[in-house]
């Protein structure tokens, strides 16, 4: 008589916040899948729902609370994890029916809570997890988290209180994960942490063996090793470095970009340019030296794209400070910029600073910085019209009325979800079997403030 296997329990996941939280969600789901659970795409089919929260800003906390409330209303069996898990008392007071609350990157506690709420089916007969693990992103790009926590104490940030001081992963473990992802079809690796430049500081840059070579837990060694990986087509995967503080050793990765071993892209959270504001933020304040280095980087690797984020309306920011930032942006000519209005968050040192900025002034400054950066972006993108660029395809469209097929792609200057796109037309002419994850050449025909438009050309 054939053995009858009971259907496994199903888990739903709501993942909020930054890419680092998304990696946490992927790790949790990979572990649960290996324990025999199935994933549910909706509330109705889930035996239990996980809500991975964000607690970085008060607005993010409110979004997390709304997500918890929705999950309880739609399903009723909810486990809360993530950054806001540090405020378990608040969550339980508002939602007493929550089954469990765990903090950020407490993977074992989350899995145990799921086991208790909906026990796994024993004696699985098949390997339930692909070697690369489960991913919430498309197959062709993957986030790789190299560390947790941060040693900085920026006045506006509560990350250290949520996630602790810097804790770096072993470099051989990071490289094995990246290697498996590439072998499983990943074409683009996005390296993330709270402070990528500080990777390995906590371990005194310990040395491990990988592929018969000694490698240090250091950003430069990691970058060189990642540049040795090859896709099934024999080409290096795109490798993006995110959350990079401009420490001196960052200069050493620019030649790797010029050689094609790293994607010519740096995500550096400058946050401001005015020395007085940077000092109040408790951040490094050598903006003139940074400008010199940006010019030097572009001399070595002319195609390097630099993205950053800035906070406007920080307590004490004067009109002169803000104008200094606008003038600095004119000089820096950054490729991609995000801006945020300062928002007090419970537990941040900045809340007690004098001279808070009125909301109306924040809005006015936010509009001005967005106008400034949009103009810079438009000019830089317009300069790419007529060039042939390599792009990675994210999505293929449906045929229109005349049979033409379009696609959404990104250039090496565009990280997924946060930067612009390259919109393609008539893709079937050059690539009849084009698929997401393919990297193809495109002639750029037009541009606007944020996006490019082009047509593929056969290689």
N, C-alpha and C positions, 0 to 999 in steps of 0.2 A: 504494500500500500504506500502510495506516494506521501511524503511528508508535506503537510499543509503549513505554510508559513503565514503567520498572522501579518496583516498589513502594518507597516511601521507607522509610528506617530509622525505628524507633520508639524513643522515649525515655520512660522512667518517671521519676517524681519523688516523693521522700519529703521533705516540707517540715516541719521542726521549728522550735520557738521562737516568737518574738513576731510580731505583725503586720508589723513591719518586714522580718523574714526572709521572710514570705509575699510581700511586694511584690518582694523580690529574686527569689524563685522565679518570679513572674509575668513579670518582665522577661526572665529567662533563657529561659523557655518561649516568650515572644513572639518573641525573636530566633531561637530554634531553629525555631519554626514558619515564620517568614519564610524560613529557609534550606531549607525543604522537608521537615523532619522531621514525623512524626506522633507523637501522644502515646499512650502505652500506659497503660491503667488498672490493669494488674497486672504482676507480675514476669515471668510466663511470656511475655508478648507483647513485651517490651522488648528491644531490641538492646543498650542500655546504660541503667543506672539512676543518676540523680543523687540524692545524699543531701545536703540543705541542713541543716547542723548548727547546734546552739546550744551555746555554751560559756560562758554567763553564770554558772551555778552548777555545782558538782561533780556534783550530781544530774542536771543537764541534759546535762553531758558524758557521763555514763554512759548516759543514754537515747540520745544520739547514737551512741555506740559500739555499743550494742545494735542500733540501726537499721542501722548499717553492716554488722554481722555478719549480720543477717537478710537484707539485700539481697545480700550475697555468697553466703549459703547458698541463696537462692532463685533468683538470677540468675547471679552470678559476675562480671559486668562492671560495675564500680561506680566512679563518680567522686564524690569528696567535696568539698564546698564549704561556705561559711558561716563562722561565727565560730570554730568549732573547727579550721578549716583552718590557723590559726596554729600549731597543734600537729601539723604534718605528720609529724614524727619519731615521735611517740607513735602516730599512726594507722598509719603504715607498719610500725612494729614489731609492732603487734597484728594488722594485716591487710596483710601484704606483697603480697597479690594485688590491692590497690586500683590502679586504672589511673592516677589523678591526684588530687592534692589542691590545692585553691586556697582562698584566704582570702575573707573577707566582701566583698561587692559587687565582686568581680573578674569582672565579667560576660564580658569578652572572653576571659580565661583559661579560664573554664568552657566557653564555646562552642568555643574552639579545641581543648580536650581532647575534647569530644564529636566534633568533626570528625575528630580523629585516631583515636578509638576506633571510630567508625562513620561513614565519610565520607558527606556528603549527596548526594542524587541531583541532578545538574545539569539545567539547562534546564526549570525548572518552568513550566507553561503557564498557571497560574492564580494569582491573589493568594491566598495561603494564610492571611493574617492579617486579621481584622476591624480596622477603623481604630482602635478603642479598645484593641487589643491583647488578649492572652489573659489570662483571669482564673481564679483558683482559688476565688474567692468566688462566691456566687450573683450573677446578673446585676444585681440591683437594688441592691446596695451594693458600694462599692469603697474600698479603701485608697489614699491618695495620700501618698507619702513626699516631704517637702519638703526634707530635709537628711539628711546622714550624720554620724556622729560626735558628740562632745560636748566642750565646753571645761571642764566641771566635773571635779573630782577627788574624788568622794565616796569615803570610806574603804572602803566595802563593795563598790564597783563596779569592774569591769575593762573596761567598755565603751570608754574611750579607748584602752586598749592593744590592743583587738580591732579597733576601727573608726576610731581616730584622732580628731583634733580636728574641730570643727564644719566641715562643708563644705556650704554651702547651694546648692540648685538655683536657676537663674534663675527669677524669678517669672513671666515670660511663658511659660516652658516648663511650669511647674506649672499655670498657668491654662489653657493649651491642652490639657494632659492632662485636667484636670477637665472642661473644656468638651466634649471628645470623649467622655468617659465618660457625661456626662449625655445627650448626643445619642444615644448607643448604648443608653440605657435605664436608666442608673443613677439611682436615686431618693435615695441616701444616700451622701455622701462622708465618709470618716473620715480626717482629717488627722493624719499621724503623723510622728514623728522622735524623736531622743533628747531634744531640748529644743526644742519648738515655739516657745516664747516668744523664744528666741535667734535665730530665723530671720533670716538676712541680716546678722548681726553681723560675720561674716567677710568679707563683701563691702562693708562700710560702707553697707549698705542701698542697693545700686546701683539705679538707676531704669531701667526698661524700658517699652516701649510695648505696650499690650494694648487692643484695640478702640479704637484712636485716643486712648487716655488714657495718661498717665504713671503708673506704679505702682512703689512702692518694694518691695524685698525686705524686707518687715517684716510681722510677724504681723497688725497692724491693717489694713494695706493689703490683704493677702491675704484677710483675713476680709471686708472690704467688697466686694472684687471677686468673691469666691465667692458673696456674697449677691445679685449681679446675674444669676447663671445662672438659667435657667428650664428646666423639664422640658417634654416634649411637651404636657403638660396646661396649661402656662403658669404653673406654680407653682414657687417656689424649691425646690431639692432640700434635704433635710436635710443639714446640714454640722456635723460634730462635731469639736471640737478635743481632741486627746489629748496627753498628756505635756507639759502646760503648767506651767511654773514660774511662781509668783505674782509676777512682776515688776510694777512699777507700771503699765506700759502695758496689762496685762491688763484693767484697769478699763475701758479704752476699747471693748472688744468687748461688754461687757454690754448697752449700749443697742441694739446690733445684734440681740441676742437678743430684747430686749423688742419690737423692731420686726418680728420674724419673719424677719429676713434670715439669722440663724444659729440652729441648734438650741440651745435653752437647756440646755446641757450642757457641763461642764468636767471634764476628767480631770486632776487635779493630784496628783502624787506627793509628798505631805507627808512620808512615811516615819516621822515621830515628831512629838511636840509638846514634850517636855522639852528645855529649853535646853541642859542639859549633854549629853544624848545627841545632839542635833543638832550641837553643837560637835564631839563626838567623831566624828560621821559626816562632818564637814566640809561641813555644809549650812547654809543661812541659818537663823537662830534668832530670828525675830521673831514668835512664835506669837500674841501678844496682838494685834499689828497685823493679822495674818491673820484673826483672829476678827472684828475691826472691819470688815474689807473684805468678808468673807462676809456679814455682816449688811447692809452697804451694797448688795452685789450683789442680795440678795434683795429689798431695798426697791425697786430698779429693775426687777427681773425676778423676780416672786414664784415663777414655775414653774421657775426654774433648778435643774437637778440637778447635784450635785457628787459626783464619785466620787474616791476616793483609795486609796492602798495604804500599809501601815505594816509596819515591821520590828519584831518583838519578840525579846527575848533578845540584843540587841546587846551586845558586851563592855562591862562597866561599868554596864549598866542596873540601877539599884537598884529596890527595890519602890516607893519614893517616885516615881522617874521613871515607872514603869509606871502608877501610880495617877494621876499628873499627866496622862498620855496618856488614860486612861479619862475623867477629869473634863473634859479638853479636848474629847473626842468628845461628851460630854453637851451641852456648850455649842455645838459646831459643828453638830451634827445633820446630818452628811453623809448623802447619799441612798444611796450605794453605797460599800462598803468591802471591800477585800481585805487580808488579813494574811499575813505570811510569817514563819516562824521564821528567825532569822539562821543563815546557813550559810556557813562559811568557804569561799572559793574561791581557788584558787591564783593568786597575783599581787596579791591585794587587800591594801591597807595595814591594814585592820581585823584581819587575822590576827595581827598582832604586838601588838595592844592588850592591856593587862592585864585581869584579872578576867573571864575568859570565864564565860558563864552555863551552869550544868549543863543537860543536855538535859531533865531532868524539870521544871525551872523554866520552860524555854522552852515545853514542852507545856502546862503549867498556865496560863501567861500567854496563850498562843495561844487556849486554850479560853475564857478570860475575855474577851478582846477580841472573839472571834467571838460570844459570848453577848451582849455589850454592843451590838455593831453590828447583830446580828439583831433585838434588841428595838427599836432606833431605827428600823430599816427597816420592821419590822412596823407600828409606829405611823404612820409616814409613809405607807405604802401603804394602811393602813386609812382614812386621811383622804381617800383618793381614791375610796372606794366611793360610788357615786351620781353621780359626775362623768361627763361625756362627754369622752373623750380621742381624739385622732387616733393611730392606730397604723399601722405598716407590717407587712404580712403576709410572713412568712418561709416558711411551709409550710402546705399544705392537707391535712387528714386524709382518710381514707377514710370513706365512709358507715358508720354503725353499724347495728344491727339494725332500727331504726325509720326509717332513711334520713337521720338528722340528720348533718350534716357539721361538724366542728370545724376549727380552724386555730390555728397558733402565730404570734403577732405580737409586736411590741415597741412601747412608747411612746417618746416623745422622751427619756425619762429612762433608756432602756436601749440600750446599745451591744451589738452582736452578740457572742455567745459569752462575754462577761465579766459582763454584768448579767442582770437578770431577763427574764421573758417576760410577755406578756399572752395567756392561753389563751381562745380564743373558742368559743362554742357556736352551733349553728343559723345558720351563716353564710349558708346558701343562701336563707334567708328574705329578707334585705335585699339580698344580692348573689349572685344565681344563678351568675354567671360570675367569681366572685372568683379572683384569681391571685396568686402570689407577687410582691411588689413593689407591690401596690396599697396605697394609703393611704386608710383608711376611719375613720369615727367609730364609737366603741364606748362603750356605757354600762357602767361598771364595777360589777359585782355583788358581788364578794367579793375578798379579799386574804389572803395569808399572809405569812411573813417575807420572801419574795423575789419573789413573782409576783402578778400580778393576773388576775382572771377576769371575763369580760364577754361581751356580746352586741352584734353590729353593729347600727347603726341607719342607715337610708337617709338620705342627705344631701338 
